[in-house]
Amino acid sequence: MKPVLAFESGTLTLSGLEREALPGQAARLFRSDDRTRNLRARACDYAPAVIALQEAGVEIDDRARAFSPIEDLALAVKLIPRPHQNTAFAAWRAGLFRGVAALPTGSGKTVLAVMATAYLKRPAIYLVPTLDLLGQWVGVLEHFFQREIGMLGGGEHSIKELTVSTYDSAVLNMEFIGNRFALLVADECHHLPGPETRLAAAMSIAPYRLGLSATPELPDDRAAVLADLIGPTVCHVGIGELEGKVLSFYKTEQIPVDLDPDEAEAYARNRKIYTDFLAANRLNFRFKSEWGRFLGLCARLPGGRDVFRAFLEQRRIARGGEAKIRMVWELVNRHAGERIILFTADNATAYDIGRRFCWPVITHRTKPGERKEFLDLFRDGTYTVLVTSKVLNEGVDVPAVAVGIILSGSASVREHVQRLGRILRPAPGKEQALLYELVSAGTGEESVSARRREHEAYNR
């Protein structure tokens, strides 16, 4: 009787064979499970496990795989890939159908997934981080393949041969459906290495894997997780390579803004309280653990809560001082009639600006129906200004947007590049995209700005 390979609760089990009898590579993948008296491995190790067993001449009864080729899967719409898409696809194939393609926002990453799906002709699951992207991917796949597309997320739970899922829904469902798909596509795959999110890929047996991201750079530990679950970066295309061809010409302008005298005084006073506390307790935020230590000290030490309030106040002033708000109004008037996205670092500032100028605001608190209405009215030009905190950093397709204004943000290079990406899609009559970055002069924002601009897109 042949050993049986099965899919069980997001893992692989191998019965009828002792671990000592496994060939070297397979022995490294499987572990003895005393509870079930069989061998167990990660679902994502399905392909290397099967290959190792086959190469060693071990015949198995493969009951893990619940997918087969889709013979009638073909493009219903003619697709002519651009040169960079052909280059990325060829690199992915050369990487044995595993790997990450790093392509700029607006360069057609979704088309690369369509090409992979049409080539393999096998069931596929596409993972996305947001509900906006869920709808966009379903629309693209329906357009190219003219067939019903499954959806997991946003209240939807339909599983088809081609299924789009949010990362959260995939984590909840993959232990039951992880053996039904041969291709796993992870959009915005820099999200995948998160402690919980990674389970969406780990519990899938899909032998073919494609990661898509404009900013796949990660800390070493998370980069290792991404390489393990998806594969290495097989292709990298920079914004500069596509500017003026696939993407719009663009310009970035950093605008230093002096604080008003009363805010400058308040900033200096609160900043001193904060920095004196850091010095007294030898805190250095170059180390990740120091933030947690700072919070703990603020909670425990006498006067610590006053220090934390001072920290929040100096940050609030730097991020959204009155002079900055006036500069926003000036820029909006300078570009009257053009589509503008205004980015803030936090919801409170976004809502404050929305109330002041009667502009629509989208945050993570915005209800789905209201969010869709705002985006639709923004796309058709009824609204020309849209205010957001972080939720529109990725995954929103509004090609007509020509102007971005960064009122405030974090030091994250990824966030800054994604915000630039929101204005780079080409559109009729769009000669050049403009990204303004407002920085409060003489404040900690200057160093924050310097760190987030450490990317090729800003060093031209």
C-alpha positions in Angstrom: 0.0 0.0 0.0 1.4 3.4 -1.0 2.0 6.1 1.6 -0.8 8.6 1.6 -0.2 12.4 1.4 -3.1 14.4 2.6 -4.2 18.0 3.3 -5.4 18.4 6.8 -6.3 21.7 8.6 -3.8 23.8 6.6 -1.0 21.2 6.9 0.3 18.2 5.0 0.2 14.7 6.6 2.0 11.6 5.3 0.8 8.3 6.5 2.3 4.8 6.0 5.9 5.8 6.0 8.4 6.2 8.9 10.4 9.4 9.0 13.7 7.4 8.9 12.6 6.1 5.5 12.3 9.5 4.0 14.9 10.8 1.6 17.1 13.7 2.9 15.1 16.7 1.6 11.7 15.2 2.5 13.0 14.3 6.0 13.9 18.0 6.5 10.3 19.0 5.7 8.3 16.5 7.7 8.1 16.1 11.5 6.7 13.2 13.5 3.3 14.0 15.0 2.8 11.8 18.1 -0.8 13.0 18.4 -1.9 11.5 15.1 0.9 9.0 14.6 1.9 10.2 11.2 4.2 12.7 9.6 3.3 16.4 9.2 4.7 19.3 7.2 3.7 22.8 6.2 1.1 23.0 3.4 3.3 25.4 1.6 6.0 22.7 1.3 3.8 20.6 -0.9 5.8 21.1 -4.1 9.3 20.4 -2.7 8.0 17.5 -0.7 6.4 15.8 -3.7 9.5 16.5 -5.8 11.8 15.0 -3.1 9.7 11.9 -2.8 9.5 11.4 -6.6 13.3 11.9 -7.1 13.9 9.3 -4.4 11.6 6.8 -6.1 9.0 6.9 -3.4 5.5 6.3 -4.8 2.7 8.0 -2.9 -1.0 8.3 -3.0 -1.4 12.1 -3.4 -4.8 12.9 -1.8 -3.6 16.4 -0.8 -4.2 18.1 -4.2 -7.8 19.0 -4.9 -7.2 20.9 -8.2 -6.7 20.0 -11.8 -6.1 22.0 -15.0 -8.9 24.2 -16.3 -9.0 23.2 -19.9 -11.4 25.9 -21.0 -9.6 28.7 -19.2 -8.6 31.3 -21.9 -8.4 35.0 -22.3 -11.7 36.4 -23.6 -10.1 39.8 -24.3 -7.0 40.3 -26.3 -4.1 41.2 -24.1 -0.9 42.9 -25.4 1.6 43.1 -22.6 3.9 46.0 -22.3 7.7 45.3 -22.5 8.2 45.5 -18.8 5.4 43.1 -18.2 6.9 40.6 -20.6 10.2 41.0 -18.9 8.7 40.4 -15.4 6.7 37.4 -16.7 9.8 35.8 -18.3 11.8 36.3 -15.1 9.0 34.7 -13.0 9.0 31.7 -15.4 12.7 31.4 -15.2 12.4 31.4 -11.4 10.4 28.2 -11.7 7.0 30.0 -11.3 7.9 31.4 -7.9 9.0 34.9 -6.9 8.2 38.5 -6.4 7.8 41.1 -9.2 8.6 44.6 -8.0 6.7 46.9 -10.3 5.7 50.6 -9.7 2.1 51.5 -8.8 0.2 52.0 -12.0 2.4 49.8 -14.2 0.0 47.0 -14.5 0.9 44.5 -11.8 -2.6 42.9 -12.1 -2.0 42.2 -15.8 1.0 40.1 -14.8 -1.2 37.9 -12.7 -3.7 37.6 -15.6 -0.8 36.4 -17.8 0.3 33.9 -15.2 -3.3 32.6 -14.8 -3.8 32.2 -18.6 -0.5 30.5 -19.0 -0.9 27.9 -16.2 -4.6 27.2 -16.8 -5.1 26.1 -13.2 -7.2 27.3 -10.3 -5.9 30.4 -8.6 -6.4 32.4 -5.5 -5.5 36.1 -5.4 -4.8 37.7 -2.0 -5.3 41.5 -1.5 -5.1 43.7 1.6 -8.2 45.8 1.2 -11.8 45.6 0.1 -11.2 48.3 -2.6 -8.6 46.0 -4.1 -10.9 43.0 -3.8 -13.5 44.7 -6.0 -10.8 45.9 -8.5 -9.3 42.5 -8.9 -12.7 40.8 -9.4 -13.5 43.3 -12.1 -10.2 42.8 -13.9 -10.4 39.0 -13.8 -14.1 39.1 -15.0 -13.1 41.3 -17.8 -10.2 39.2 -19.1 -11.7 35.7 -18.5 -15.5 36.3 -18.8 -16.3 33.9 -16.0 -17.6 34.1 -12.5 -15.0 35.0 -10.0 -15.2 33.9 -6.4 -14.9 36.4 -3.5 -13.9 36.0 0.1 -14.2 39.2 2.2 -16.5 42.1 2.8 -19.4 39.8 3.6 -18.9 37.6 0.5 -18.1 33.9 0.7 -18.1 32.3 -2.7 -15.3 30.1 -3.9 -14.7 29.5 -7.6 -11.8 28.2 -9.7 -10.5 31.8 -9.7 -11.1 33.4 -6.3 -10.1 36.8 -4.9 -9.7 37.1 -1.1 -8.6 39.6 1.4 -5.6 38.6 3.5 -7.8 38.5 6.6 -10.4 36.2 5.0 -7.7 33.9 3.6 -6.2 33.5 7.0 -9.6 32.4 8.3 -10.4 30.1 5.4 -7.2 28.7 4.1 -7.1 25.7 6.4 -10.2 24.5 4.6 -9.5 25.5 1.0 -5.7 25.6 0.9 -5.6 22.5 -1.4 -7.9 23.8 -4.0 -5.6 26.2 -5.8 -2.5 25.7 -7.9 -1.5 29.4 -8.2 -1.3 31.8 -5.3 -0.9 35.5 -6.1 -0.2 37.9 -3.3 -0.9 41.5 -4.2 0.9 44.2 -2.1 2.9 41.2 -0.9 4.9 43.2 1.6 1.9 42.6 3.9 2.3 38.9 3.7 5.1 38.4 6.3 3.0 39.7 9.1 2.7 37.3 12.1 -0.9 36.3 11.2 -1.0 37.2 7.5 1.7 34.8 6.6 -0.6 31.9 7.5 -2.6 32.7 4.4 0.3 31.4 2.3 1.7 28.9 4.7 -1.6 26.9 4.8 -1.8 26.7 1.0 -0.3 23.9 -1.1 -0.2 26.1 -4.2 3.1 25.1 -6.0 3.0 28.3 -8.2 3.4 31.6 -6.4 3.6 35.2 -7.5 4.1 38.2 -5.3 3.4 41.7 -6.5 4.5 45.0 -4.9 5.8 48.4 -5.7 7.8 48.4 -2.5 8.9 44.8 -1.5 11.8 46.0 0.6 11.5 44.6 4.1 13.6 44.1 7.3 15.7 41.0 7.0 13.5 38.8 9.2 10.4 39.6 7.2 12.2 39.5 3.8 13.2 35.9 4.7 9.6 35.0 5.4 8.5 36.5 2.0 11.2 34.6 0.2 10.2 31.4 1.9 6.5 31.7 1.2 6.6 33.3 -2.3 10.1 33.2 -3.5 12.9 35.8 -4.2 12.5 39.0 -6.1 12.9 38.0 -9.7 12.3 41.3 -11.4 12.6 45.0 -10.3 11.4 47.8 -12.4 11.9 51.4 -11.1 9.6 54.3 -11.5 12.2 56.2 -13.5 12.3 53.4 -16.1 8.6 53.9 -16.9 8.2 57.6 -16.3 6.7 59.3 -19.4 6.0 55.9 -21.0 3.7 53.8 -18.9 3.6 56.3 -16.0 3.1 60.1 -16.0 5.9 62.5 -15.8 6.1 63.7 -12.3 7.7 66.3 -10.0 8.1 66.3 -6.2 8.4 69.5 -4.3 9.2 69.8 -0.6 7.8 73.0 0.9 9.3 74.1 4.3 6.6 75.9 6.3 7.5 78.1 9.3 5.3 77.6 12.4 3.3 80.6 13.6 5.0 82.4 16.5 2.5 81.1 19.2 2.8 77.5 17.8 6.6 77.8 17.6 6.7 78.7 21.3 4.4 75.9 22.3 6.3 73.4 20.1 9.7 74.4 21.7 8.3 74.2 25.2 6.7 70.7 24.7 9.6 69.4 22.7 12.0 70.3 25.5 10.0 68.4 28.0 10.0 65.4 25.7 13.7 65.4 24.7 14.8 66.1 28.3 12.9 63.0 29.4 14.6 61.0 26.6 18.0 62.2 27.6 17.4 61.6 31.3 16.4 58.0 30.7 18.9 57.3 27.9 16.2 56.5 25.3 17.4 56.1 21.7 14.7 55.5 19.1 17.2 54.0 16.7 16.3 50.7 18.4 12.7 49.4 17.9 12.4 48.3 21.5 12.8 51.8 22.8 9.3 52.9 21.9 7.8 50.3 24.2 10.3 51.3 26.9 9.3 55.0 26.5 5.6 54.1 26.9 6.4 52.0 30.0 8.4 54.8 31.6 5.7 57.4 30.9 3.2 55.1 32.6 5.4 54.4 35.7 7.5 57.4 36.4 6.2 60.6 38.3 5.3 63.2 35.6 5.5 60.6 32.9 2.0 61.3 31.7 2.8 65.0 31.4 5.8 64.0 29.2 3.6 61.8 27.0 1.1 64.7 26.6 4.0 67.0 25.7 5.2 64.4 23.1 1.7 64.3 21.5 1.3 68.1 21.5 4.7 68.8 19.8 3.9 66.1 17.2 0.4 67.6 16.6 1.8 71.1 16.1 4.6 69.8 13.7 2.2 67.7 11.7 -0.8 70.1 11.4 0.1 73.7 12.3 -2.0 76.6 11.2 0.6 77.7 8.7 0.5 74.3 7.0 -3.3 74.4 6.8 -3.0 77.8 5.1 -0.5 76.4 2.6 -2.9 73.5 1.8 -5.6 76.1 0.9 -3.1 78.0 -1.2 -2.1 74.9 -3.1 -5.6 73.8 -3.7 -6.5 77.1 -5.1 -3.4 77.1 -7.3 -4.6 73.8 -8.8 -8.3 74.6 -8.8 -10.3 72.2 -10.9 -7.7 69.5 -10.8 -8.2 66.2 -8.9 -6.2 66.4 -5.6 -5.6 63.9 -2.8 -4.5 65.3 0.6 -2.7 62.9 2.9 -2.4 63.2 6.6 -0.7 61.0 9.3 -3.8 60.6 11.5 -7.6 60.6 11.4 -8.1 63.5 13.7 -6.2 65.9 11.4 -8.0 64.5 8.3 -11.4 65.1 9.9 -10.4 68.6 11.1 -9.5 69.7 7.6 -12.6 68.1 6.2 -14.8 70.1 8.5 -12.9 73.3 7.9 -13.1 73.2 4.1 -16.2 70.9 3.6 -14.0 68.3 1.8 -14.9 64.6 1.8 -12.7 62.5 4.2 -12.0 58.8 3.9 -10.4 56.9 6.9 -10.6 53.3 8.1 -13.8 54.4 10.0 -15.6 55.4 6.8 -18.5 53.0 6.0 -18.1 51.0 2.8 -21.2 52.6 1.2 -20.0 56.1 2.0 -16.5 55.3 0.9 -17.7 54.0 -2.5 -19.8 57.1 -3.0 -17.0 59.4 -2.2 -14.6 57.6 -4.5 -17.2 57.5 -7.4 -17.9 61.3 -7.0 -14.1 61.9 -6.9 -13.5 59.8 -10.0 -16.2 61.6 -12.0 -15.0 65.1 -10.9 -18.0 66.1 -8.7 -15.5 66.2 -5.8 -12.1 67.6 -6.8 -10.4 67.2 -3.4 -10.3 64.1 -1.2 -8.8 64.0 2.2 -7.4 60.7 3.7 -5.1 59.5 6.4 -3.5 56.2 5.5 -6.2 53.9 3.9 -5.7 55.3 0.4 -2.0 54.8 0.4 -2.4 51.8 -1.7 -5.0 50.1 -3.9 -7.0 53.0 -5.2 -7.2 53.6 -8.9 -8.1 57.2 -9.9 -5.9 58.0 -13.0 -7.2 61.6 -13.2 -5.5 62.5 -9.9 -2.7 64.9 -10.8 -1.8 66.5 -7.5 -0.9 65.0 -4.2 -0.4 67.0 -1.0 1.3 65.4 1.9 0.4 67.4 5.0 2.0 64.8 7.3 3.1 61.2 7.5 5.5 58.7 9.0 9.1 58.1 8.2 8.2 55.1 6.2 9.8 55.0 2.7 7.1 52.6 1.6 4.3 54.9 2.7 5.9 57.8 0.9 6.4 55.9 -2.4 2.9 54.5 -2.2 1.5 58.0 -1.9 3.5 59.1 -4.9 2.1 56.1 -6.7 -1.5 57.4 -6.3 -0.8 60.2 -8.8 1.3 58.5 -11.4 -1.3 56.7 -13.5 -1.6 58.3 -16.9 -4.8 60.0 -18.0 -5.9 62.1 -21.0 -4.7 65.7 -20.6 -2.4 64.8 -17.7 0.9 66.3 -18.6 2.7 66.0 -15.3 1.8 64.8 -11.8 2.8 66.9 -8.8 3.5 65.7 -5.3 3.9 68.4 -2.6 5.4 67.6 0.8 4.8 70.1 3.5 7.4 70.1 6.3 7.3 72.2 9.4 10.7 74.0 9.4 12.9 73.7 12.5 11.0 70.6 13.9 11.4 66.9 14.1 9.5 66.6 10.8 12.7 67.6 8.9 14.5 64.3 10.0 11.3 62.3 9.4 11.1 63.8 5.8 14.7 63.0 5.1 14.3 59.3 6.1 11.1 58.8 4.0 12.7 60.3 0.9 15.5 57.7 0.8 14.2 56.1 -2.4 15.2 56.3 -6.0 11.9 58.0 -6.9 13.1 61.1 -4.9 16.7 61.1 -5.9 16.7 62.2 -9.5 
